[in-house]
Amino acid sequence: MEHLIFAGAIVFIITLVMIKGLLDDKKAQKKVINKLRTQYGAPVDREYKADELERSIAMYYKKHVQEHQIDDITWNDLNMDELYRRMNYSHSMAGDEYLYYRLRTPVRSEEELEEFEERVLFFARHEKERVKLQHSLIRLGRMSKYSLYEYLDYLDTLGKRSSLKYYISILLIVASVILMFYSVSTGVVALLIVLSRNMINYYKEQKEVEPYITSFRYISRLLEAASVIAAQPIDIISGEREELKAAYDSMGSFRHGSFIVFSGLAAGGVSLSSNPLDIILDYIRMIFYLDLIKFNRMLETVRGHIAEIDKIVTVIGKIETAISVGEYREFLKGEYCIPEFVDRKEQTQEADLVQNKAQTGEKSFSHILEAKQIYHPLLNEPVKNDIKVSRGVLLTGSNASGKSTFLRAVAINAILAQTVHTCAASYYKADMFLVYSSMSLKDDLMSGDSYYMAEVKSIRRILNEVKEAGKNKEQVLCFVDEVLRGTNTVERIAASTQILKALARNNSLCFAATHDLELTKLLEDIYDNYHFEEEMAKDDIHFPYKIEKGPAVSKNAIALLKMLGYDKDIVNNAETMAERFTKSGQWI
C-alpha cells in the first residue's frame, strides 16, 4: 500500500510539473503575441555581431548573384548596411537574408513591384494573419553563427557516406549473441569486443557529423515553418503556400524518423538530457549506429533537394520581407510615399525630343526624376527638399552645406523605390534605373592603389556600365561626389569636364557634386546647376540644407578660418591672395 501511495505521489508531482510547464509555455507564447501586436513599427531593437552582415546575412545574396545588383562600392557609399539594420524587422534567418538580397537587387518590373505592394498592404492591414505568420517565423528563428548556405556548401566535404559498415557491425552483434548459445564465455567476449569497437567508432564518426546536424536541425525547422505557413488560409499568398507544400512533401524521407538524430548526443559525447530513458536511448544509438544510419539517409535527401530547400528559404523570405516593409512604413509614421514610374512607351509618344549635347547630333528623350520632400532616411531630423530634373545635375556649395547628404538621399530613395517600393519622400516619380555611385573612396593599401587610382577605377566602372546599359536600352542613374579630387586643379577640371560629358549620355542621368565652379560654366548646356549655401553671422555659421537653383556664389573657407580663431596674419594673407587671383588669374 505504501508503495502505491509513493508511486501515486511521484505521478502527481510529475503531472504538476508538466501542467506548470504547459502553462508557462502558454504564458510565454501569449507574451510574444502581445508584443507583436503592441510593438508593431517600434524602432528595431537588435544587436548585430561585428561581421554578421557580410558573413552570414549576405549569403543568400551571394548565392543569387545576377546582373545589375547594387555593387559593393555603391552599397558602402550609401551606408546601406545601416539602413538595412534600421528596417529589418525579420525574426528568421530567411527573412534576414532575403531582405538584404532584396535591397541589393532593384526590380525593373512594375508588375512585380505591384504584386509586392499588395502583400505589404495586406499584412499591414490584417493583424491577425500577420501575427500568426510572425509567430511561426519566431519559432523558425536563426542559426547561431553561420548561414544555412555555408553549411550546404560544405556537405560535399563529407564525401559519399555508406551505412554498409554500420549494418555489418549490427550483424556482428547478432552473431555474438547467437554464439553465446554455443559457448557463453566466447560469445560474451566477442560481444564485448564488438560493443567496445562500435562505441569507439561511434564517438569518432559522431564528432565528424555533429556540425552538420546543426544545419539539419534548422532545415527541420524550415520544413515545420513551411508546413505551418502552407496551412494558413491566406489567399494573398496562395501561390507561395502551394510552393511551400510541394517542397515540404518532397522531403518526407528527411522528416520521418529525424528525432533519432536530433535527440542524440551533443559534441563530445555529452548527453543532451538527464532523463534516464534518453540516456538509455543514447547507448542504443551508440551500439547500433541508429542516428548515423539515419543521418546518412538525411544527407542523401538534402543533397538531392538543395533546390527545394532554397525555394523554402526564398518563399519564406519574400513573405517576411513584405511584413518587414509594412512595419518599417509604420516606423516612418506616414513620412513616405509609394513611388511612381515613367511609362517609357507613353513618353515615346508624348514627350518632345531634346538635343543631348553630350553627343554630337544624337537625340534622346528627357530623363525624368521628380521628388517632393525627399530626405535621407537615416537622419533623425532630416531637412526635406524638392527636385525635378530631366538632365544631369551639378551641385556646388561649401563643405558641410549638404551636397553629399542630398546625393545620398536621392540615390537611396532610387534604390528603395525599386526594391521595397517605399520612398522617404511625399512624392517620387522616375524612370527605372540602374544605380551606381562613386562617393566615399579611400586609398586601397592592400592593392597599392592611391586615392586617385581608386577614384579613376570607380568612375571607369560607371562609364563601362553606361556603355553596356545603352546596348540593352537600360537607364543608368549615377552619383559622383567631387570628381577626381585626388589630382591637381587644371587636370581635374579638364578631365572632370570630359567625364561628366560622357556621363550625360542618352541613357544616363548623373548627379555630381563639385567645388570647381568652373564646371558650372563648362557644363551649363548639359547639366542643371543647383547649390547649397550657408548663412554667415558675426561669430557663427548656419547651414539651412535647402537646395537652390543656380551655381554657388558664396565663399566661406577663409571666413571659417577667421571664425574659428586662426591667426590674423594667416586669414589676412589668405584673403589678399584670393582677391589677387580673382582679379588677375595669378597667385603672385
Secondary structure, DSSP 8 states (H G I E B T S, - for coil): -HHHHHHHHHHHHHHHHHHHHHHHHHHHHHHHHHHHHHTTT--------TTHIIIIITHHHHHT--TT---HHHHHHTTHHHHHHHH----SHHHHHHHHHHHTS----HHHHHHHHHHHHHHHH-HHHHHHHHHHHHHH---SSS-HHHHHHTGGGG----SHHHHHHHHHHHHHHHHHTT-HHHHHHHHHHHHHHHHHHHHHHHHHHHHHHHHHHHHHHHHHHHHHHHTS--GGGHHHHHHHHHHHHHTHHHHTTTHHHHTS--TTS--S---HHHHHHHHHHHHH-HHHHHHHHHHHHHHHTHHHHHHHHHHHHHHHHHHHHHHHHHHHTT--B--EE--HHHHHHHS-EEE-TTSTT-EEE---EEEEEE--TT-SS---EEEEESSEEEEE--TTSSHHHHHHHHHHHHHHHHHTS-BSSSEEEE--EEEEEE-S---BTTTTB-HHHHHHHHHHHHHHHHHHHHHTT-EEEEEEESTTTTS-HHHHHHHHHHHHHHTTSTTEEEEEE-S-THHHHHTTTTEEEEE---EE-SS-EE-----EES------HHHHHHHTT--HHHHHHHHHHHHHHHHHS---
